[in-house]
Amino acid sequence: MRFLLSCKQAHQMVSEGMDRRLPFSARTRLQLHLSMCKACTNFNQQMQSLRQAMRELPRHLGSDQRQDPP
């Protein structure tokens, strides 16, 4: 098994890490990749931002008092 991840593998691990806790070895490999790859670091930050926005969406929808135009 190669220790260094490809960007494709890193993207997959970022996505999987959103749903479950990755094993220590996988987290370590991902962190190493992210420390060297700005593109994957940006992808990780975008995924975190998207996840946070989705968590806040129900709160915003519940307070939305707009009415549909006639």
N, C-alpha and C positions, 0 to 999 in steps of 0.2 A: 504494500500500500504506500502510495506517495504521501509525503507529509504535507507538501504545499498544495493548496487548492487552486483550481482554475476559477475564473470569474463565474462561470456557469454553476459550478459546485457551491461557490460562496453565496450566490443568489438563492439557490435552493435551500441552503442551510439557514440563511436569514429568514426565509419564508417559514421553514419548519420551526425555527426558534420562536416565531410569533405564536405558534399553537401549542408548543410543549417545550419543556426544558431540555436542552441538548446535553448529551453526556460531556463530561469534563474534557475529554480529548477532542471532541468536535468543537466545543467552545474555544479551546486553545488554538486549534488550527484556524478557525474563523477569525479570531482576534489577530492572529499573525498576518493573515491575508489582508484584513482591514487596515492594519498598520502600514501596509505597503501599497495599497491600491485605493487611490482617491475615488475612482468611479464606483467601486463597491461600497466604500464608506458613504458616498452620496446616496446610493441606493438604499443602504441600511437606514440612513436618516430620513429619507423619503417614506420608507415603509413605516417607521416609527411615527412620523407625522400623520400619515394616513390613518394609522390605527387610532391615534389620539383623536383625530377629527371624527372618526366613526363612533367612538365612545361618547363624544359630546353631541352628536347629531340628535339623539332622542330628546335631550334637554332643550335644544334649539327648536325642534319641531313642536314640542309641547308649549313653548312660549310664543309661537308664531301666531299672531292675530290677524294676518292678512286674509282678505277675502278675494275669491276669484272674481275677475271682472265679468260683468253681465254679458 
